[in-house]
Amino acid sequence: MSADAHLRGLERLYARAPVNGVFRSGLTIPERGRAEIRFEVTPDMFHAAGAGHGTIYFKMLDDAAFYAANSMVVDCFLLTTQFNLFLTRPVKAEPLTAIGQWVSGARRVLIAESRLVDSAGEEVARGQGTFMRSRIRLADLPGYSE
């Protein structure tokens, strides 16, 4: 499988994940080691004080870092083993972009970082995670090899 086919396969896996029916978002993997997720925060995602709930920060940051890392691994699906969040400021109803970047590792454990930015390019949160190879073969997942 070519590098481009691998990246497009990961994008299809993301699009087909049932959780993305709840958190409507789109993944683009422009190159190995980098992933971008675009997402629109809406008022139905607010906590009681009227700003975006922390679940949206985690979801977008983890996914961006995860796919940046998994773009470096062509045979198996990775699993998040640890993820740290750094929340900079609350968000309102606005578009956000999570940008993931692979940092190191390729054998067993990979490290990736991600930033969540608003439409003005200002950072609203940051994350860093470790991801481990699983026994789940990418080629066995529906949509990956289409």
N, CA, C and O atoms as a GROMACS GRO file, in nm:
protein
  584
    1MET      N    1   0.085  -0.118   0.000
    1MET     CA    2   0.000   0.000   0.000
    1MET      C    3   0.089   0.124   0.000
    1MET      O    4   0.187   0.131   0.074
    2SER      N    5   0.055   0.220  -0.082
    2SER     CA    6   0.133   0.344  -0.089
    2SER      C    7   0.110   0.430   0.034
    2SER      O    8   0.012   0.413   0.106
    3ALA      N    9   0.201   0.523   0.057
    3ALA     CA   10   0.188   0.615   0.172
    3ALA      C   11   0.058   0.696   0.160
    3ALA      O   12  -0.012   0.714   0.259
    4ASP      N   13   0.026   0.743   0.040
    4ASP     CA   14  -0.096   0.821   0.022
    4ASP      C   15  -0.220   0.736   0.049
    4ASP      O   16  -0.315   0.782   0.112
    5ALA      N   17  -0.220   0.612   0.002
    5ALA     CA   18  -0.334   0.522   0.026
    5ALA      C   19  -0.352   0.498   0.177
    5ALA      O   20  -0.465   0.489   0.225
    6HIS      N   21  -0.243   0.487   0.250
    6HIS     CA   22  -0.250   0.469   0.395
    6HIS      C   23  -0.316   0.590   0.461
    6HIS      O   24  -0.403   0.575   0.546
    7LEU      N   25  -0.275   0.710   0.422
    7LEU     CA   26  -0.333   0.832   0.481
    7LEU      C   27  -0.481   0.845   0.448
    7LEU      O   28  -0.561   0.881   0.535
    8ARG      N   29  -0.519   0.815   0.324
    8ARG     CA   30  -0.660   0.822   0.286
    8ARG      C   31  -0.741   0.715   0.360
    8ARG      O   32  -0.856   0.738   0.397
    9GLY      N   33  -0.681   0.596   0.383
    9GLY     CA   34  -0.748   0.491   0.459
    9GLY      C   35  -0.776   0.535   0.601
    9GLY      O   36  -0.884   0.507   0.654
   10LEU      N   37  -0.680   0.603   0.665
   10LEU     CA   38  -0.701   0.655   0.800
   10LEU      C   39  -0.813   0.760   0.802
   10LEU      O   40  -0.894   0.762   0.894
   11GLU      N   41  -0.816   0.845   0.700
   11GLU     CA   42  -0.924   0.946   0.692
   11GLU      C   43  -1.059   0.878   0.680
   11GLU      O   44  -1.156   0.925   0.740
   12ARG      N   45  -1.068   0.769   0.605
   12ARG     CA   46  -1.195   0.696   0.593
   12ARG      C   47  -1.235   0.632   0.726
   12ARG      O   48  -1.352   0.633   0.763
   13LEU      N   49  -1.136   0.577   0.798
   13LEU     CA   50  -1.167   0.519   0.930
   13LEU      C   51  -1.226   0.624   1.022
   13LEU      O   52  -1.324   0.599   1.092
   14TYR      N   53  -1.166   0.742   1.023
   14TYR     CA   54  -1.215   0.850   1.108
   14TYR      C   55  -1.359   0.887   1.070
   14TYR      O   56  -1.445   0.900   1.157
   15ALA      N   57  -1.383   0.903   0.942
   15ALA     CA   58  -1.516   0.943   0.895
   15ALA      C   59  -1.623   0.840   0.932
   15ALA      O   60  -1.738   0.876   0.955
   16ARG      N   61  -1.586   0.714   0.937
   16ARG     CA   62  -1.682   0.607   0.965
   16ARG      C   63  -1.703   0.578   1.113
   16ARG      O   64  -1.795   0.506   1.149
   17ALA      N   65  -1.620   0.633   1.199
   17ALA     CA   66  -1.632   0.606   1.343
   17ALA      C   67  -1.766   0.659   1.394
   17ALA      O   68  -1.796   0.776   1.374
   18PRO      N   69  -1.846   0.576   1.461
   18PRO     CA   70  -1.977   0.620   1.509
   18PRO      C   71  -1.973   0.744   1.598
   18PRO      O   72  -2.065   0.826   1.594
   19VAL      N   73  -1.867   0.760   1.678
   19VAL     CA   74  -1.858   0.876   1.767
   19VAL      C   75  -1.857   1.007   1.690
   19VAL      O   76  -1.895   1.111   1.744
   20ASN      N   77  -1.814   1.003   1.565
   20ASN     CA   78  -1.811   1.126   1.487
   20ASN      C   79  -1.948   1.166   1.432
   20ASN      O   80  -1.962   1.269   1.368
   21GLY      N   81  -2.048   1.083   1.458
   21GLY     CA   82  -2.186   1.124   1.436
   21GLY      C   83  -2.234   1.216   1.546
   21GLY      O   84  -2.324   1.298   1.526
   22VAL      N   85  -2.173   1.203   1.663
   22VAL     CA   86  -2.205   1.289   1.777
   22VAL      C   87  -2.120   1.416   1.771
   22VAL      O   88  -2.171   1.527   1.786
   23PHE      N   89  -1.991   1.397   1.750
   23PHE     CA   90  -1.896   1.508   1.738
   23PHE      C   91  -1.864   1.525   1.590
   23PHE      O   92  -1.764   1.473   1.541
   24ARG      N   93  -1.948   1.597   1.520
   24ARG     CA   94  -1.930   1.611   1.375
   24ARG      C   95  -1.803   1.689   1.346
   24ARG      O   96  -1.789   1.805   1.384
   25SER      N   97  -1.711   1.623   1.278
   25SER     CA   98  -1.581   1.681   1.251
   25SER      C   99  -1.522   1.614   1.128
   25SER      O  100  -1.568   1.508   1.085
   26GLY      N  101  -1.421   1.677   1.072
   26GLY     CA  102  -1.356   1.623   0.954
   26GLY      C  103  -1.205   1.615   0.972
   26GLY      O  104  -1.143   1.709   1.022
   27LEU      N  105  -1.148   1.503   0.932
   27LEU     CA  106  -1.004   1.480   0.942
   27LEU      C  107  -0.938   1.493   0.807
   27LEU      O  108  -0.988   1.443   0.706
   28THR      N  109  -0.824   1.561   0.806
   28THR     CA  110  -0.737   1.566   0.689
   28THR      C  111  -0.597   1.530   0.736
   28THR      O  112  -0.549   1.581   0.838
   29ILE      N  113  -0.530   1.441   0.662
   29ILE     CA  114  -0.391   1.406   0.692
   29ILE      C  115  -0.309   1.451   0.571
   29ILE      O  116  -0.297   1.376   0.474
   30PRO      N  117  -0.252   1.572   0.576
   30PRO     CA  118  -0.181   1.625   0.459
   30PRO      C  119  -0.050   1.555   0.429
   30PRO      O  120  -0.004   1.554   0.315
   31GLU      N  121   0.012   1.496   0.533
   31GLU     CA  122   0.139   1.425   0.515
   31GLU      C  123   0.162   1.337   0.637
   31GLU      O  124   0.097   1.354   0.740
   32ARG      N  125   0.255   1.242   0.624
   32ARG     CA  126   0.288   1.156   0.737
   32ARG      C  127   0.332   1.241   0.855
   32ARG      O  128   0.410   1.335   0.839
   33GLY      N  129   0.280   1.207   0.974
   33GLY     CA  130   0.320   1.276   1.095
   33GLY      C  131   0.239   1.399   1.128
   33GLY      O  132   0.267   1.466   1.228
   34ARG      N  133   0.138   1.430   1.047
   34ARG     CA  134   0.058   1.550   1.071
   34ARG      C  135  -0.089   1.520   1.042
   34ARG      O  136  -0.122   1.451   0.946
   35ALA      N  137  -0.177   1.572   1.128
   35ALA     CA  138  -0.322   1.553   1.108
   35ALA      C  139  -0.395   1.679   1.152
   35ALA      O  140  -0.353   1.747   1.246
   36GLU      N  141  -0.503   1.711   1.083
   36GLU     CA  142  -0.584   1.828   1.116
   36GLU      C  143  -0.730   1.789   1.123
   36GLU      O  144  -0.782   1.718   1.036
   37ILE      N  145  -0.796   1.834   1.228
   37ILE     CA  146  -0.939   1.807   1.246
   37ILE      C  147  -1.011   1.940   1.260
   37ILE      O  148  -0.974   2.025   1.341
   38ARG      N  149  -1.112   1.957   1.179
   38ARG     CA  150  -1.195   2.078   1.185
   38ARG      C  151  -1.327   2.043   1.251
   38ARG      O  152  -1.385   1.936   1.228
   39PHE      N  153  -1.374   2.136   1.334
   39PHE     CA  154  -1.488   2.109   1.421
   39PHE      C  155  -1.558   2.239   1.453
   39PHE      O  156  -1.494   2.343   1.471
   40GLU      N  157  -1.689   2.235   1.461
   40GLU     CA  158  -1.768   2.354   1.495
   40GLU      C  159  -1.830   2.335   1.633
   40GLU      O  160  -1.909   2.243   1.654
   41VAL      N  161  -1.794   2.421   1.727
   41VAL     CA  162  -1.855   2.417   1.861
   41VAL      C  163  -1.991   2.487   1.852
   41VAL      O  164  -2.002   2.597   1.798
   42THR      N  165  -2.094   2.421   1.904
   42THR     CA  166  -2.229   2.476   1.904
   42THR      C  167  -2.279   2.485   2.049
   42THR      O  168  -2.228   2.415   2.137
   43PRO      N  169  -2.379   2.569   2.074
   43PRO     CA  170  -2.427   2.588   2.212
   43PRO      C  171  -2.473   2.460   2.282
   43PRO      O  172  -2.471   2.454   2.405
   44ASP      N  173  -2.514   2.358   2.208
   44ASP     CA  174  -2.557   2.233   2.272
   44ASP      C  175  -2.438   2.155   2.330
   44ASP      O  176  -2.458   2.051   2.392
   45MET      N  177  -2.315   2.205   2.310
   45MET     CA  178  -2.194   2.143   2.365
   45MET      C  179  -2.140   2.219   2.485
   45MET      O  180  -2.031   2.189   2.534
   46PHE      N  181  -2.215   2.316   2.533
   46PHE     CA  182  -2.170   2.400   2.644
   46PHE      C  183  -2.194   2.330   2.778
   46PHE      O  184  -2.286   2.249   2.793
   47HIS      N  185  -2.110   2.364   2.876
   47HIS     CA  186  -2.136   2.324   3.014
   47HIS      C  187  -2.228   2.429   3.078
   47HIS      O  188  -2.271   2.522   3.011
   48ALA      N  189  -2.257   2.414   3.206
   48ALA     CA  190  -2.354   2.500   3.273
   48ALA      C  191  -2.317   2.647   3.276
   48ALA      O  192  -2.404   2.732   3.290
   49ALA      N  193  -2.188   2.679   3.263
   49ALA     CA  194  -2.144   2.818   3.265
   49ALA      C  195  -2.136   2.882   3.126
   49ALA      O  196  -2.088   2.994   3.112
   50GLY      N  197  -2.184   2.811   3.024
   50GLY     CA  198  -2.199   2.871   2.893
   50GLY      C  199  -2.076   2.872   2.804
   50GLY      O  200  -2.063   2.960   2.719
   51ALA      N  201  -1.987   2.776   2.820
   51ALA     CA  202  -1.871   2.762   2.731
   51ALA      C  203  -1.856   2.614   2.694
   51ALA      O  204  -1.922   2.528   2.753
   52GLY      N  205  -1.770   2.585   2.597
   52GLY     CA  206  -1.751   2.449   2.550
   52GLY      C  207  -1.707   2.354   2.661
   52GLY      O  208  -1.615   2.386   2.738
   53HIS      N  209  -1.771   2.238   2.670
   53HIS     CA  210  -1.738   2.138   2.770
   53HIS      C  211  -1.601   2.076   2.739
   53HIS      O  212  -1.562   2.067   2.623
   54GLY      N  213  -1.530   2.035   2.841
   54GLY     CA  214  -1.396   1.978   2.826
   54GLY      C  215  -1.390   1.854   2.739
   54GLY      O  216  -1.283   1.821   2.687
   55THR      N  217  -1.502   1.784   2.723
   55THR     CA  218  -1.499   1.665   2.638
   55THR      C  219  -1.462   1.700   2.495
   55THR      O  220  -1.396   1.620   2.428
   56ILE      N  221  -1.502   1.817   2.447
   56ILE     CA  222  -1.468   1.852   2.309
   56ILE      C  223  -1.318   1.882   2.295
   56ILE      O  224  -1.259   1.851   2.192
   57TYR      N  225  -1.258   1.940   2.398
   57TYR     CA  226  -1.114   1.962   2.396
   57TYR      C  227  -1.041   1.827   2.384
   57TYR      O  228  -0.956   1.808   2.298
   58PHE      N  229  -1.078   1.735   2.473
   58PHE     CA  230  -1.012   1.605   2.474
   58PHE      C  231  -1.032   1.532   2.342
   58PHE      O  232  -0.936   1.482   2.283
   59LYS      N  233  -1.155   1.526   2.295
   59LYS     CA  234  -1.185   1.451   2.173
   59LYS      C  235  -1.102   1.500   2.056
   59LYS      O  236  -1.039   1.420   1.986
   60MET      N  237  -1.099   1.629   2.034
   60MET     CA  238  -1.028   1.683   1.917
   60MET      C  239  -0.876   1.674   1.932
   60MET      O  240  -0.806   1.641   1.836
   61LEU      N  241  -0.825   1.702   2.052
   61LEU     CA  242  -0.680   1.695   2.073
   61LEU      C  243  -0.629   1.552   2.065
   61LEU      O  244  -0.526   1.526   2.002
   62ASP      N  245  -0.700   1.459   2.128
   62ASP     CA  246  -0.659   1.318   2.124
   62ASP      C  247  -0.665   1.266   1.981
   62ASP      O  248  -0.571   1.201   1.936
   63ASP      N  249  -0.772   1.293   1.910
   63ASP     CA  250  -0.785   1.244   1.773
   63ASP      C  251  -0.676   1.299   1.682
   63ASP      O  252  -0.618   1.225   1.603
   64ALA      N  253  -0.646   1.428   1.693
   64ALA     CA  254  -0.544   1.488   1.606
   64ALA      C  255  -0.408   1.426   1.634
   64ALA      O  256  -0.335   1.393   1.540
   65ALA      N  257  -0.373   1.412   1.761
   65ALA     CA  258  -0.244   1.351   1.795
   65ALA      C  259  -0.242   1.203   1.755
   65ALA      O  260  -0.142   1.154   1.701
   66PHE      N  261  -0.352   1.133   1.781
   66PHE     CA  262  -0.361   0.991   1.746
   66PHE      C  263  -0.337   0.969   1.597
   66PHE      O  264  -0.255   0.886   1.560
   67TYR      N  265  -0.409   1.042   1.513
   67TYR     CA  266  -0.396   1.020   1.368
   67TYR      C  267  -0.262   1.066   1.314
   67TYR      O  268  -0.212   1.011   1.216
   68ALA      N  269  -0.201   1.167   1.376
   68ALA     CA  270  -0.065   1.205   1.339
   68ALA      C  271   0.030   1.089   1.367
   68ALA      O  272   0.116   1.057   1.286
   69ALA      N  273   0.012   1.025   1.483
   69ALA     CA  274   0.096   0.910   1.519
   69ALA      C  275   0.065   0.790   1.430
   69ALA      O  276   0.157   0.725   1.381
   70ASN      N  277  -0.064   0.759   1.410
   70ASN     CA  278  -0.098   0.640   1.331
   70ASN      C  279  -0.061   0.655   1.184
   70ASN      O  280  -0.048   0.556   1.113
   71SER      N  281  -0.043   0.778   1.139
   71SER     CA  282   0.003   0.797   1.001
   71SER      C  283   0.146   0.746   0.982
   71SER      O  284   0.190   0.725   0.869
   72MET      N  285   0.218   0.726   1.093
   72MET     CA  286   0.355   0.676   1.088
   72MET      C  287   0.361   0.523   1.093
   72MET      O  288   0.467   0.464   1.074
   73VAL      N  289   0.247   0.459   1.118
   73VAL     CA  290   0.240   0.314   1.134
   73VAL      C  291   0.142   0.259   1.032
   73VAL      O  292   0.024   0.294   1.034
   74VAL      N  293   0.188   0.172   0.942
   74VAL     CA  294   0.104   0.127   0.831
   74VAL      C  295   0.037  -0.009   0.853
   74VAL      O  296  -0.049  -0.048   0.774
   75ASP      N  297   0.074  -0.081   0.958
   75ASP     CA  298   0.020  -0.216   0.971
   75ASP      C  299  -0.088  -0.232   1.076
   75ASP      O  300  -0.174  -0.319   1.062
   76CYS      N  301  -0.087  -0.150   1.182
   76CYS     CA  302  -0.185  -0.173   1.288
   76CYS      C  303  -0.244  -0.041   1.341
   76CYS      O  304  -0.188   0.067   1.324
   77PHE      N  305  -0.357  -0.057   1.406
   77PHE     CA  306  -0.428   0.053   1.470
   77PHE      C  307  -0.360   0.081   1.603
   77PHE      O  308  -0.326  -0.012   1.677
   78LEU      N  309  -0.339   0.207   1.635
   78LEU     CA  310  -0.279   0.244   1.762
   78LEU      C  311  -0.387   0.259   1.869
   78LEU      O  312  -0.505   0.273   1.838
   79LEU      N  313  -0.344   0.257   1.994
   79LEU     CA  314  -0.433   0.282   2.108
   79LEU      C  315  -0.372   0.392   2.192
   79LEU      O  316  -0.251   0.395   2.214
   80THR      N  317  -0.455   0.483   2.240
   80THR     CA  318  -0.408   0.588   2.331
   80THR      C  319  -0.382   0.523   2.466
   80THR      O  320  -0.471   0.459   2.523
   81THR      N  321  -0.261   0.541   2.518
   81THR     CA  322  -0.229   0.487   2.649
   81THR      C  323  -0.222   0.595   2.756
   81THR      O  324  -0.237   0.566   2.875
   82GLN      N  325  -0.201   0.718   2.715
   82GLN     CA  326  -0.196   0.829   2.811
   82GLN      C  327  -0.212   0.958   2.731
   82GLN      O  328  -0.162   0.970   2.619
   83PHE      N  329  -0.283   1.056   2.791
   83PHE     CA  330  -0.300   1.184   2.723
   83PHE      C  331  -0.312   1.295   2.826
   83PHE      O  332  -0.390   1.285   2.921
   84ASN      N  333  -0.234   1.400   2.808
   84ASN     CA  334  -0.238   1.516   2.896
   84ASN      C  335  -0.299   1.634   2.823
   84ASN      O  336  -0.268   1.659   2.706
   85LEU      N  337  -0.386   1.706   2.893
   85LEU     CA  338  -0.450   1.826   2.838
   85LEU      C  339  -0.402   1.950   2.911
   85LEU      O  340  -0.380   1.948   3.032
   86PHE      N  341  -0.386   2.056   2.836
   86PHE     CA  342  -0.356   2.187   2.892
   86PHE      C  343  -0.459   2.283   2.833
   86PHE      O  344  -0.450   2.319   2.716
   87LEU      N  345  -0.555   2.324   2.914
   87LEU     CA  346  -0.664   2.409   2.867
   87LEU      C  347  -0.626   2.554   2.890
   87LEU      O  348  -0.601   2.596   3.003
   88THR      N  349  -0.620   2.631   2.783
   88THR     CA  350  -0.574   2.770   2.789
   88THR      C  351  -0.687   2.868   2.813
   88THR      O  352  -0.675   2.960   2.894
   89ARG      N  353  -0.799   2.848   2.741
   89ARG     CA  354  -0.912   2.940   2.758
   89ARG      C  355  -1.040   2.874   2.713
   89ARG      O  356  -1.038   2.780   2.633
   90PRO      N  357  -1.154   2.922   2.763
   90PRO     CA  358  -1.283   2.864   2.723
   90PRO      C  359  -1.317   2.902   2.578
   90PRO      O  360  -1.271   3.003   2.526
   91VAL      N  361  -1.399   2.820   2.518
   91VAL     CA  362  -1.445   2.848   2.382
   91VAL      C  363  -1.595   2.865   2.380
   91VAL      O  364  -1.667   2.805   2.459
   92LYS      N  365  -1.641   2.948   2.290
   92LYS     CA  366  -1.784   2.970   2.266
   92LYS      C  367  -1.823   2.898   2.138
   92LYS      O  368  -1.749   2.811   2.090
   93ALA      N  369  -1.936   2.932   2.081
   93ALA     CA  370  -1.979   2.873   1.955
   93ALA      C  371  -1.890   2.930   1.845
   93ALA      O  372  -1.904   3.046   1.806
   94GLU      N  373  -1.800   2.846   1.795
   94GLU     CA  374  -1.704   2.891   1.695
   94GLU      C  375  -1.636   2.771   1.630
   94GLU      O  376  -1.639   2.661   1.686
   95PRO      N  377  -1.577   2.790   1.513
   95PRO     CA  378  -1.502   2.680   1.452
   95PRO      C  379  -1.365   2.666   1.518
   95PRO      O  380  -1.301   2.765   1.553
   96LEU      N  381  -1.322   2.541   1.534
   96LEU     CA  382  -1.190   2.511   1.590
   96LEU      C  383  -1.117   2.415   1.498
   96LEU      O  384  -1.178   2.339   1.423
   97THR      N  385  -0.985   2.418   1.506
   97THR     CA  386  -0.902   2.324   1.433
   97THR      C  387  -0.802   2.262   1.530
   97THR      O  388  -0.732   2.334   1.602
   98ALA      N  389  -0.796   2.131   1.531
   98ALA     CA  390  -0.696   2.058   1.610
   98ALA      C  391  -0.587   2.015   1.514
   98ALA      O  392  -0.613   1.953   1.411
   99ILE      N  393  -0.464   2.048   1.549
   99ILE     CA  394  -0.349   2.016   1.463
   99ILE      C  395  -0.259   1.920   1.540
   99ILE      O  396  -0.203   1.955   1.644
  100GLY      N  397  -0.245   1.799   1.488
  100GLY     CA  398  -0.163   1.698   1.552
  100GLY      C  399  -0.030   1.684   1.482
  100GLY      O  400  -0.020   1.698   1.360
  101GLN      N  401   0.074   1.655   1.560
  101GLN     CA  402   0.209   1.639   1.507
  101GLN      C  403   0.279   1.523   1.578
  101GLN      O  404   0.291   1.522   1.701
  102TRP      N  405   0.326   1.426   1.500
  102TRP     CA  406   0.404   1.316   1.554
  102TRP      C  407   0.535   1.373   1.607
  102TRP      O  408   0.594   1.461   1.544
  103VAL      N  409   0.581   1.324   1.723
  103VAL     CA  410   0.704   1.372   1.785
  103VAL      C  411   0.815   1.268   1.777
  103VAL      O  412   0.925   1.297   1.732
  104SER      N  413   0.785   1.145   1.823
  104SER     CA  414   0.889   1.042   1.821
  104SER      C  415   0.829   0.904   1.834
  104SER      O  416   0.711   0.887   1.866
  105GLY      N  417   0.913   0.806   1.807
  105GLY     CA  418   0.875   0.665   1.821
  105GLY      C  419   0.814   0.611   1.694
  105GLY      O  420   0.750   0.683   1.617
  106ALA      N  421   0.834   0.481   1.673
  106ALA     CA  422   0.774   0.414   1.558
  106ALA      C  423   0.759   0.265   1.581
  106ALA      O  424   0.680   0.199   1.514
  107ARG      N  425   0.833   0.212   1.674
  107ARG     CA  426   0.829   0.067   1.696
  107ARG      C  427   0.708   0.026   1.778
  107ARG      O  428   0.612  -0.030   1.724
  108ARG      N  429   0.712   0.051   1.907
  108ARG     CA  430   0.605   0.006   1.997
  108ARG      C  431   0.522   0.121   2.049
  108ARG      O  432   0.399   0.114   2.045
  109VAL      N  433   0.586   0.226   2.097
  109VAL     CA  434   0.517   0.341   2.155
  109VAL      C  435   0.553   0.466   2.076
  109VAL      O  436   0.670   0.489   2.043
  110LEU      N  437   0.452   0.547   2.045
  110LEU     CA  438   0.473   0.671   1.972
  110LEU      C  439   0.424   0.788   2.058
  110LEU      O  440   0.333   0.772   2.139
  111ILE      N  441   0.485   0.902   2.039
  111ILE     CA  442   0.446   1.024   2.110
  111ILE      C  443   0.403   1.126   2.006
  111ILE      O  444   0.469   1.144   1.904
  112ALA      N  445   0.292   1.194   2.034
  112ALA     CA  446   0.244   1.300   1.945
  112ALA      C  447   0.184   1.412   2.029
  112ALA      O  448   0.138   1.391   2.141
  113GLU      N  449   0.187   1.530   1.972
  113GLU     CA  450   0.132   1.649   2.036
  113GLU      C  451   0.021   1.706   1.949
  113GLU      O  452   0.011   1.674   1.830
  114SER      N  453  -0.061   1.790   2.010
  114SER     CA  454  -0.166   1.856   1.932
  114SER      C  455  -0.197   1.992   1.994
  114SER      O  456  -0.179   2.016   2.113
  115ARG      N  457  -0.245   2.079   1.908
  115ARG     CA  458  -0.287   2.214   1.948
  115ARG      C  459  -0.428   2.235   1.898
  115ARG      O  460  -0.463   2.190   1.789
  116LEU      N  461  -0.510   2.302   1.976
  116LEU     CA  462  -0.645   2.338   1.937
  116LEU      C  463  -0.648   2.489   1.921
  116LEU      O  464  -0.620   2.563   2.016
  117VAL      N  465  -0.682   2.534   1.800
  117VAL     CA  466  -0.680   2.678   1.772
  117VAL      C  467  -0.817   2.724   1.723
  117VAL      O  468  -0.892   2.648   1.662
  118ASP      N  469  -0.847   2.852   1.751
  118ASP     CA  470  -0.973   2.910   1.704
  118ASP      C  471  -0.955   2.964   1.562
  118ASP      O  472  -0.848   2.949   1.502
  119SER      N  473  -1.059   3.026   1.509
  119SER     CA  474  -1.055   3.073   1.370
  119SER      C  475  -0.955   3.186   1.348
  119SER      O  476  -0.916   3.212   1.235
  120ALA      N  477  -0.913   3.254   1.456
  120ALA     CA  478  -0.811   3.359   1.445
  120ALA      C  479  -0.670   3.301   1.460
  120ALA      O  480  -0.572   3.375   1.453
  121GLY      N  481  -0.660   3.169   1.480
  121GLY     CA  482  -0.530   3.106   1.496
  121GLY      C  483  -0.476   3.109   1.637
  121GLY      O  484  -0.361   3.071   1.661
  122GLU      N  485  -0.559   3.154   1.732
  122GLU     CA  486  -0.516   3.160   1.872
  122GLU      C  487  -0.535   3.023   1.939
  122GLU      O  488  -0.638   2.959   1.922
  123GLU      N  489  -0.435   2.980   2.013
  123GLU     CA  490  -0.442   2.852   2.081
  123GLU      C  491  -0.539   2.857   2.198
  123GLU      O  492  -0.536   2.950   2.279
  124VAL      N  493  -0.627   2.757   2.207
  124VAL     CA  494  -0.721   2.747   2.318
  124VAL      C  495  -0.690   2.627   2.407
  124VAL      O  496  -0.738   2.619   2.520
  125ALA      N  497  -0.611   2.533   2.356
  125ALA     CA  498  -0.572   2.416   2.434
  125ALA      C  499  -0.456   2.345   2.364
  125ALA      O  500  -0.428   2.366   2.247
  126ARG      N  501  -0.391   2.259   2.442
  126ARG     CA  502  -0.277   2.183   2.391
  126ARG      C  503  -0.283   2.045   2.454
  126ARG      O  504  -0.333   2.029   2.565
  127GLY      N  505  -0.231   1.945   2.384
  127GLY     CA  506  -0.228   1.811   2.439
  127GLY      C  507  -0.106   1.734   2.396
  127GLY      O  508  -0.040   1.769   2.297
  128GLN      N  509  -0.075   1.629   2.471
  128GLN     CA  510   0.036   1.541   2.437
  128GLN      C  511  -0.003   1.401   2.480
  128GLN      O  512  -0.054   1.381   2.590
  129GLY      N  513   0.023   1.304   2.393
  129GLY     CA  514  -0.016   1.169   2.426
  129GLY      C  515   0.086   1.065   2.386
  129GLY      O  516   0.175   1.090   2.305
  130THR      N  517   0.070   0.947   2.445
  130THR     CA  518   0.147   0.831   2.404
  130THR      C  519   0.048   0.731   2.345
  130THR      O  520  -0.065   0.715   2.392
  131PHE      N  521   0.094   0.664   2.242
  131PHE     CA  522   0.010   0.573   2.165
  131PHE      C  523   0.087   0.443   2.142
  131PHE      O  524   0.205   0.446   2.108
  132MET      N  525   0.020   0.331   2.162
  132MET     CA  526   0.084   0.201   2.154
  132MET      C  527   0.023   0.118   2.041
  132MET      O  528  -0.097   0.125   2.016
  133ARG      N  529   0.107   0.041   1.976
  133ARG     CA  530   0.058  -0.051   1.873
  133ARG      C  531  -0.038  -0.152   1.936
  133ARG      O  532  -0.016  -0.199   2.047
  134SER      N  533  -0.146  -0.183   1.864
  134SER     CA  534  -0.240  -0.286   1.909
  134SER      C  535  -0.223  -0.408   1.820
  134SER      O  536  -0.139  -0.411   1.731
  135ARG      N  537  -0.304  -0.508   1.847
  135ARG     CA  538  -0.306  -0.627   1.760
  135ARG      C  539  -0.410  -0.614   1.650
  135ARG      O  540  -0.432  -0.708   1.574
  136ILE      N  541  -0.474  -0.499   1.642
  136ILE     CA  542  -0.579  -0.476   1.541
  136ILE      C  543  -0.512  -0.433   1.412
  136ILE      O  544  -0.449  -0.328   1.405
  137ARG      N  545  -0.526  -0.516   1.311
  137ARG     CA  546  -0.467  -0.484   1.181
  137ARG      C  547  -0.552  -0.381   1.109
  137ARG      O  548  -0.674  -0.396   1.099
  138LEU      N  549  -0.488  -0.275   1.058
  138LEU     CA  550  -0.562  -0.173   0.984
  138LEU      C  551  -0.635  -0.234   0.866
  138LEU      O  552  -0.749  -0.196   0.838
  139ALA      N  553  -0.572  -0.326   0.796
  139ALA     CA  554  -0.632  -0.387   0.677
  139ALA      C  555  -0.761  -0.462   0.708
  139ALA      O  556  -0.842  -0.486   0.618
  140ASP      N  557  -0.781  -0.500   0.834
  140ASP     CA  558  -0.903  -0.572   0.874
  140ASP      C  559  -1.019  -0.479   0.910
  140ASP      O  560  -1.132  -0.525   0.929
  141LEU      N  561  -0.993  -0.349   0.921
  141LEU     CA  562  -1.097  -0.256   0.962
  141LEU      C  563  -1.177  -0.210   0.840
  141LEU      O  564  -1.120  -0.171   0.739
  142PRO      N  565  -1.311  -0.214   0.851
  142PRO     CA  566  -1.396  -0.174   0.738
  142PRO      C  567  -1.369  -0.030   0.693
  142PRO      O  568  -1.371   0.063   0.774
  143GLY      N  569  -1.345  -0.014   0.565
  143GLY     CA  570  -1.323   0.119   0.508
  143GLY      C  571  -1.178   0.155   0.487
  143GLY      O  572  -1.148   0.240   0.403
  144TYR      N  573  -1.088   0.093   0.561
  144TYR     CA  574  -0.948   0.131   0.549
  144TYR      C  575  -0.891   0.102   0.410
  144TYR      O  576  -0.824   0.186   0.351
  145SER      N  577  -0.918  -0.017   0.359
  145SER     CA  578  -0.858  -0.060   0.233
  145SER      C  579  -0.941  -0.034   0.109
  145SER      O  580  -0.906  -0.082   0.001
  146GLU      N  581  -1.049   0.038   0.120
  146GLU     CA  582  -1.137   0.062   0.003
  146GLU      C  583  -1.067   0.134  -0.107
  146GLU      O  584  -1.127   0.162  -0.211
   0.00000   0.00000   0.00000
